[in-house]
Structure formats: structure tokens, C-alpha cells
């Protein structure tokens, strides 16, 4: 896919490289140039130079250089087309693609995203202003989520009615249906897909809203505690992580991403000062997710409950560690609490759990050794055999030898 050259040049003329860089770097004017600390490597003495006349930047410390498109690619972790689209949106420029079918598909996606933006705001205002949403507001406060946090994460409320969104949002019905927010019921009437649920909007890494996760209130008779959007032309569960749009800057700075299970876990980590947590959206952690987070960090901390972290997918994690050169570790939380609860009761304990996360294989070995009390030579031998069997699942012989030596 390519964007027509004329549009690229229009964007180049419309976007000031100084204004763009100043969103991320504090610059000061030195003669004809602007100078600041490089955003691409750690430094204490400014060596990052921007020249407005030429529309280019260069760092004399790490040798990074380029124009507005290169800068957007690097700072936002985008490919070239994504960078052009990002800057076009910033400048309010409509772009065209060399392939007409691709251009039509992009236009359709833009309409779907705009409809989702309107739905996010509609649900959000219901939470903030509707009298009927008071139980939802009370529940969120009980979980430590006040109005400021609700606004930060654009949390909303789906009214306990069949068709409030369909009838009163003002959003085109076809776009609502294509986004999975309404459906046609047996009476051939549009019906809302979410009812009586706290709504957590899900965004792409670039900030486009594409889906929702809805949670019932305590006492609800609905058997499904969480309901997640179905997949749509703009939403694929295996490629999307809740919170990545807010977390990616801190993820890059720390070279670490925390993977957790729930929306309130992500919010809890943020409240505890760990704004680098993301959550899977009602699905397992997949290879597509690994590809996504690898663009931002090489260290992955699994912040699931102990059983979920230890079961099932060991061979996949080992494969991903080798294939994508990531380090996978596991955080253990005291008292069996989830991160959202710990953020309220023991934020220091939550931070310590992440700081003390164990390598994935070490976590599994310790789980095996802790299954039974080692109170006899026979039990010790059986535990050792189980631990060695776990160690032998790892594909790296050197790692196997090191762990086997510790167990012995």
C-alpha cells in the first residue's frame, strides 16, 4: 500500500518539525538550530539538533537523524504509512492511496473509528451524568476509581435498557452494527449489545477506539461477569492490548511491559505509579501480542494469578523468548489479591511484586518444588524429578544445565 506523493509533500509542508519534536523534547534555540536532549537514547548533555529550514533533525550522540516522517516512525513506533497517516490526522489533511480499493477501505475504517469515538463519549457521559448510573459510580469508588481516573480512562456506563444507544446516541445505525455495538433482534429491531455494564473502551496503540469491555455490577443476575466486543473490521482480539495507548511511553522508558488480566488491574498499576501495564481482552496472551509489545520493550512481566501464569503455555513462552529475544518473568502477589486490590491496600507491595518478578522457568520450578512439604528423602527425590522434567522443557541447553545444577 502506498500514499500518493502529492499528499506526502502536502504533509511535509504543513507540519513543522520543531512543533512536532517539541511535543516530546524540550528544545531551546541556539542560533539557527534548536537543541535538546535526545529522545532516542539517555543523555545528560543535549546533542539532539533540529533545523527548521531543512525540516530535519540529528543526534550527534547516537547518530539518529531524519525528517518529520522518520521522527513519527521512531517516536510512535509506526511504519512509514502509519507515520504519514498519523501526521495527516495531526494536520487535518485528507490523504489518498495509490490503490483505490485500499483507499476505500481506509475511508471505511475512518468512519468506523469515528463512530466508536462517539460511542465512547456517549457511554462516558452516561457514567458521569445519569442518575441511573449512580450504582456504577459507587462501585467504581469502592474500587478506588474516582471521577478523575474515570475521565482519564474514559470509563462509561451502558444503561439498563434495550436500545438506549441505538435510539439516543445519534450514531449511524449501520456503523453501530458494523462495530458490534447493536444487533437486530427477533422482532427486527435494533438492540444494544451492552446493557447495565461499566464500559471500558479499548484503544489501539495509536489511540483509535476499536472495542469495549463491559463489566456487570455486583448483584447482577447476568452470568457473564465480563462481556467483550466481538471482532470487527477494526478490532482483532489477538492483536489488541487494553491500555497500550496510555502505557507505551512508560513501557519504552522502562524497557518493560506488565501483562495483566483485567481492565481494573491496568488502572490499579497506573495508580500505584506503574503506568506500563496492559491487559489481554478476554483472550490468552498470543504471539501477535508478543510482536506488538516487542516494538516497545524487551522485558515482559506476567502479572496473572499464580495458576494462570504457571499453566499451559510454557513451551510457547520459551519459543517466544528465543524467537523475539524477550525476557519473560512472572510476578507473585501477596495474599492471592489481584493488582487492582493491591493498588488500594498495599501499593508498595504491588511495586515490590513487579521488582521481584522471577524468570519464567524459575517461577515454574519453584512452583513444582513448593507443591509438597519436603519432609522425607522420597518426597525430595520425587520433587527433584518433577523439577528436572520441568527444566528439560526449556529449549536452551545452557539454561537447562544451570537450573539443573541449582536443583541438584
Number of C-alpha atoms within 10 A of each C-alpha: 8 12 17 12 12 11 17 20 10 14 23 19 11 15 17 16 22 19 12 15 20 14 9 12 16 13 20 13 12 9 7 9 15 19 21 20 20 23 18 17 11 11 13 8 10 14 17 24 22 26 17 15 10 9 16 18 25 18 21 13 16 14 12 17 15 16 17 21 24 19 22 21 18 16 15 18 17 20 14 16 16 16 21 23 20 18 21 20 13 13 15 11 15 11 20 19 17 12 12 10 10 14 17 13 12 15 15 15 14 14 14 24 20 17 22 25 16 16 23 23 16 19 22 23 16 18 27 18 11 11 10 14 20 15 13 22 21 13 15 19 14 11 15 19 21 14 15 9 16 19 15 10 16 19 26 28 29 25 21 14 12 17 19 15 25 21 13 9 16 12 17 12 18 14 18 22 19 16 23 20 23 22 20 12 10 8 7 8 13 20 22 24 21 28 20 20 22 27 27 24 26 28 23 19 21 15 12 16 23 25 31 26 22 25 22 21 17 11 6 11 9 11 7 10 13 16 17 19 22 15 15 15 13 17 19 15 22 18 17 23 26 28 25 27 17 21 21 26 16 18 25 19 15 15 16 23 27 25 25 26 24 21 24 21 23 25 24 26 25 20 17 19 13 21 22 24 30 30 24 21 25 16 12 14 21 18 16 13 17 20 13 17 25 19 14 22 20 20 19 23 22 26 26 22 18 17 9 13 20 19 9 10 13 17 12 12 22 19 14 18 18 13 9 13 12 19 18 21 22 27 26 22 21 13 7 11 14 21 30 24 18 22 25 18 13 14 20 13 16 27 19 14 18 19 11 12 19 19 16 22 23 17 18 21 21 13 15 19 18 11 9 12 10 14 8 8 9 10 13 15 12 14 21 18 16 15 22 20 14 18 23 16 14 17 13 12 11 10 14 17 14 11 17 17 10 7 16 9
